[in-house]
């Protein structure tokens, strides 16, 4: 679920750790907190924002939604319901998964993928800036201008469609959804 928040909602890793069921609205995630040193704090920019929930992320949320969800229940909790330690998760779960997949990536690459998909979908700079939670468009341009230049002449592909196509390719290759119950059990057992 944590990876889904990074690539499908563009959250910073520490924001993803703070996501609770109370952050999930009908069509958007409310991003107004981050976890740092195990404590809940404000986001990096001290601003609240909303991010659209694309269909693939909605499916993931439906898969993990408990029968009765408390508003303050974390969406990507540790084994005892506490906030995950991002460094520990990266070392024990994310890096080994990347190695098995033959991919070099960091958790922050999910956020960059999200930005890239928005830009290639033809979203305007103010939308991308707001979705990423940047203080100004200058920050967005400093990080993603090279993508904007590349996308200028390419055909736009809606983000939800790009994610659905990628998931379809994975399914045909026999890769199960990350948040499937049997995968959760395997990850926990391997620790």
C-alpha positions as CSV (number, residue, x, y, z in Angstrom):
1,X,0.0,0.0,0.0
2,X,2.9,2.3,0.8
3,X,4.2,2.0,-2.7
4,X,0.8,2.8,-4.1
5,X,0.7,6.1,-2.2
6,X,4.1,7.0,-3.6
7,X,3.5,6.3,-7.3
8,X,-0.3,6.7,-7.6
9,X,-0.7,9.7,-5.4
10,X,2.7,11.3,-5.5
11,X,3.1,11.5,-1.7
12,X,6.4,12.1,0.0
13,X,7.3,8.9,1.8
14,X,6.8,10.5,5.2
15,X,3.3,11.8,4.1
16,X,2.4,8.2,3.0
17,X,3.3,6.9,6.4
18,X,0.8,9.3,8.0
19,X,-2.2,8.3,5.8
20,X,-5.2,7.2,7.8
21,X,-8.7,6.1,6.8
22,X,-9.8,9.6,7.9
23,X,-7.5,10.9,5.0
24,X,-9.6,9.0,2.4
25,X,-12.5,10.9,1.0
26,X,-14.7,9.7,-1.8
27,X,-12.5,10.8,-4.7
28,X,-9.5,12.4,-3.0
29,X,-6.8,11.9,-0.4
30,X,-6.3,14.7,2.1
31,X,-2.6,15.2,2.7
32,X,-2.1,17.2,5.9
33,X,0.4,15.3,8.0
34,X,3.8,13.5,7.8
35,X,5.6,11.1,10.1
36,X,9.0,12.0,11.3
37,X,11.0,10.1,13.9
38,X,7.9,8.1,14.7
39,X,5.8,11.2,15.5
40,X,3.0,12.9,13.5
41,X,4.0,16.3,12.2
42,X,2.9,18.8,9.6
43,X,3.8,18.2,5.9
44,X,7.1,19.5,4.6
45,X,5.4,22.7,3.3
46,X,3.1,23.0,6.3
47,X,0.2,23.0,3.8
48,X,-2.8,20.8,3.4
49,X,-3.6,19.5,-0.1
50,X,-5.8,17.0,-1.8
51,X,-4.8,14.4,-4.4
52,X,-7.2,12.6,-6.7
53,X,-7.6,8.9,-6.1
54,X,-7.1,7.2,-9.4
55,X,-9.0,3.9,-10.0
56,X,-6.0,1.7,-9.4
57,X,-5.4,3.3,-6.0
58,X,-9.1,3.0,-5.2
59,X,-8.9,-0.7,-5.9
60,X,-5.9,-1.1,-3.6
61,X,-7.8,0.8,-0.9
62,X,-10.8,-1.4,-1.3
63,X,-8.6,-4.5,-1.0
64,X,-7.3,-3.5,2.4
65,X,-10.3,-1.7,3.7
66,X,-11.3,-3.3,7.1
67,X,-14.9,-4.0,7.8
68,X,-15.0,-1.2,10.3
69,X,-12.3,1.4,9.7
70,X,-11.4,3.8,12.4
71,X,-10.6,7.3,11.1
72,X,-7.2,7.3,12.9
73,X,-6.2,3.8,11.7
74,X,-3.1,3.9,9.5
75,X,-3.3,2.7,5.9
76,X,0.2,1.3,5.8
77,X,0.9,0.3,9.4
78,X,3.7,-1.7,11.0
79,X,2.9,-5.1,12.4
80,X,1.6,-3.7,15.7
81,X,-0.4,-0.9,14.0
82,X,2.3,1.7,14.6
83,X,3.9,4.0,11.9
84,X,6.4,2.2,9.8
85,X,10.0,3.3,9.9
86,X,10.7,4.3,6.3
87,X,14.4,3.4,6.4
88,X,13.5,0.0,7.9
89,X,10.8,-0.6,5.3
90,X,13.2,0.4,2.5
91,X,15.9,-1.9,3.7
92,X,13.7,-4.9,4.6
93,X,10.9,-4.7,2.0
94,X,11.4,-2.3,-0.8
95,X,15.0,-2.9,-1.8
96,X,14.6,-6.7,-1.8
97,X,11.5,-6.4,-3.9
98,X,13.4,-4.2,-6.4
99,X,16.2,-6.7,-6.5
100,X,13.8,-9.6,-7.2
101,X,12.2,-7.5,-10.0
102,X,15.6,-6.5,-11.4
103,X,14.9,-2.8,-10.9
104,X,17.0,0.0,-9.3
105,X,14.7,2.4,-7.5
106,X,14.2,4.3,-4.3
107,X,10.9,5.1,-2.5
108,X,11.1,8.7,-3.8
109,X,11.1,7.3,-7.4
110,X,7.3,6.6,-6.9
111,X,6.7,10.4,-6.4
112,X,8.8,11.2,-9.5
113,X,6.8,8.6,-11.5
114,X,3.6,10.2,-10.4
115,X,4.9,13.7,-11.5
116,X,6.1,12.2,-14.8
117,X,2.7,10.6,-15.4
118,X,0.8,13.8,-14.7
119,X,3.1,15.7,-17.1
120,X,2.9,13.1,-19.8
121,X,-0.9,13.2,-19.4
122,X,-0.8,16.8,-20.4
123,X,-1.7,18.3,-17.0
124,X,-0.9,22.0,-16.6
125,X,1.9,23.2,-14.4
126,X,-0.5,24.6,-11.6
127,X,-2.2,21.3,-11.3
128,X,1.1,19.3,-11.1
129,X,2.4,21.8,-8.6
130,X,-0.7,21.5,-6.4
131,X,-0.8,17.7,-6.6
132,X,2.9,17.5,-5.5
133,X,2.4,20.0,-2.7
134,X,5.1,22.3,-3.9
135,X,5.1,25.8,-2.5
136,X,5.6,27.3,-6.0
137,X,5.7,26.3,-9.7
138,X,9.4,27.2,-9.7
139,X,10.0,24.2,-7.5
140,X,8.1,22.0,-9.9
141,X,10.0,23.4,-12.9
142,X,13.3,23.0,-11.2
143,X,12.7,19.2,-10.7
144,X,10.6,18.3,-13.8
145,X,11.4,20.8,-16.6
146,X,13.2,18.1,-18.6
147,X,10.0,15.9,-18.5
148,X,7.8,18.8,-19.6
149,X,10.1,19.5,-22.6
150,X,10.0,15.8,-23.5
151,X,6.2,15.6,-23.1
152,X,5.5,18.7,-25.2
153,X,5.4,16.8,-28.5
154,X,4.3,13.4,-27.3
155,X,0.7,12.2,-27.3
156,X,-0.9,12.5,-23.9
157,X,-1.9,9.4,-22.0
158,X,-4.2,9.8,-19.0
159,X,-2.5,8.7,-15.8
160,X,-5.2,6.3,-14.8
161,X,-4.9,4.7,-18.2
162,X,-1.1,4.4,-18.0
163,X,-1.3,2.8,-14.6
164,X,-4.1,0.4,-15.7
165,X,-2.1,-0.7,-18.7
166,X,1.0,-1.3,-16.6
167,X,-1.0,-3.3,-14.1
168,X,-2.5,-5.4,-16.9
169,X,1.0,-6.2,-18.2
170,X,2.1,-7.2,-14.7
171,X,-1.0,-9.4,-14.3
172,X,-0.3,-11.1,-17.6
173,X,3.3,-11.8,-16.4
174,X,1.9,-13.4,-13.2
175,X,2.6,-10.6,-10.8
176,X,0.0,-10.3,-8.1
177,X,-1.2,-6.9,-6.6
178,X,1.2,-5.8,-3.9
179,X,-1.6,-5.4,-1.4
180,X,-3.2,-8.8,-1.9
181,X,-3.7,-10.5,1.4
182,X,-1.5,-13.5,0.5
183,X,1.4,-11.1,-0.4
184,X,1.0,-9.2,3.0
185,X,1.4,-12.5,4.8
186,X,4.5,-13.4,2.8
187,X,6.1,-10.1,3.5
188,X,5.4,-10.3,7.2
189,X,6.7,-13.9,7.4
190,X,9.9,-13.0,5.7
191,X,11.0,-10.5,8.3
